[in-house]
Amino acid sequence: MCLLRLSALGDVTHVVPLVRTLQQADPGVCLHWIIDKGGHKLLDGLPGVTFHSYDKKTGLAGMRALRESLPAGRFDALLQMQVAFRANVLSAFVPAKRRIGYDRSRSKDLHGLFINERIPDRPGIHVLDAIGSFCEPLGLKQTEVSWDLAVPPAAFEWANAQWADDGRPVLMISPCSSHVRRNWYADRYAAVANHATSRGWRVVLCGGRSDLERGMADAIQAQLTTPALDLVGKDTLKQLPALLARAALVMTPDSGPMHIANAMGAKVLGLHAASNPHRSGPYSDRRYCVDRYDAAARKFLGKPASELKWGAKIEFDDVMQLITVEDGIAAFERYVADYAPRGA
């Protein structure tokens, strides 16, 4: 069986429970997964899965090379879990008897021309559940959600070495999404961080190596009353899950680290205005999220969120202004109230 889901980090994390469902139903199933380089780095070592990495910069030549890397013959099924035009064209290089794709309401970029079966149309469900429904045409049902991201012991050793465990709970801030209009503001992150420090918490900054992330971290750090532990740009994608797992609470916009943190069992203070947390927030627990999606719909689109197409993004300039410092502190305090022995 072949899975096709290239990106992004949050979405490939959502595919892992489907992998577990398929493996539980048939422990001998041979799974091949076409994925992008970042997702491959994150998930490499997932038991029972052969990865085939595709770099979109390689275009059609890369697609032909990918075809050569696949096993001879035809797959019993291709699960085409991405509707972008490039992914649809790439799927044409995968020989398969059954080509399972999205329902018509979620199809775009000629998706329907590259598939011969569709998953059920169920609006109003989380992205992870939509991906999980790709097993249903195979006669299966995803009834349990489990990850196990195959994080190596060395990654946990690295994460454990970054600070001493002195009993203080950790607020980890991963401040940037790949969609810049989903990002909150440095002064507001700093205000919540200063509040957490006043409550006896340790604050840790994490993120990638881009100039945007470095600049955001520096701006946050400049406004802190007590310096945070700055780990921005210092981890790898294999170390990131272990790092997030050490946090009591991870504050982040809708981003890959949000979903990786959730998969690792950390609680998430998600910041949502541009996207709907009920569709793309942390899957396991959204109690500590800030939800200003409806307010954004009313301000920027002139209608309540209930009247929008499911999954609609509201990525306007300044949409994240709708989330106040008070919103962030209130979400933090909800966590503290629920975990008083750890967070008092």
C-alpha positions, 0 to 999 in steps of 0.5 A: 500500500502507498500513502501520499502526503508530502507536507506539512509537519502537522499534517504528516503527524496526523497521518501517523495514527492512520499508519497505526490503524492499518498496521493493527488491522494487518500486521504484515502490511507493507507500507510505502509513504511518499513524503517531503524531506522535512516530514521524512526527517521527523518520522524516519524510523517509523516501524513498518514504513518505507519512506520515499522523499520527494523534493518539489524543487525537482519537478517532473524529473524528481517525479520520474526518479521517485517512480524508479524508487518504488517497488515493481508492480502495482500497489493494491491501493494508493491513499492520495491524501493531498489535493494540491496540484503538484501532489495530484500530478505526482500521484500519477507516477504511482501505479495502483489498482485502487486510488483513494482520494478525498470526497468531492467537497474537499477536492480541488486542482483536478484531484478527481482525475487522479483517483477512482474512489473517495472517502466519505464526505463528513464536514465538521470533523478534525483534520486528523479524523478526515485523514483517518477516514482514508482506511474506510474504503478498505473496510476499516475504521480508525477507532483509536488514535495513537502516534509513537513518533519513533523518537530515538533515545539520543533525542531524549538524552539531548532534550534532558540535557538542556536544563536541570529538572528542578521541579519548576513547570515549563512553558515552552513558546514556539512562536512561529507558524509557516503562515506568518499571518497566524503568528502572534506578537512578540510583546504579547508572548513576552507578557504571558511569559512574564506572567508565567515566570511570576508564577514560578515557571521556567520559560523556554523558547524553541523554533527553527533556523529561519530569520523570522524565527530568530528575530521573533525570539530575540524580540520576545527575549528583549521584553522578558523580566527574566531571560528565557532559555533560548533553544531556537535553531538549536534542535533537529527535527528528530530532537524537537518531539523530545524537547516539546515532550519536556514542557508542561504547556506549549504556547504556539499558533496553529503550527507543526510544533502544535501537533507534534507537542500534542502527539508527544503528550504535552498540553498546548496553549494554541492561539487561534484566530486565522484558523478554526481550532475545532478543525486544526487545533491540538487533537487530544485536548483544546481546553487551553486554546484561545479561540477567536476564530468566530470574532475573526469571521465576523470582523473580516468576512462579515459573517459568523464562523458557523456560516463559513465553509468548514476549513476556511482560513481567515489569514488577513493582516492583523487577524491575530490582534484579536487575541489579547494578552488577557486571553493568553494569560486566562488560557495559561491560568486554566492550565494552572487550575487543572494542574495545581500540584505541578503549576501552582 
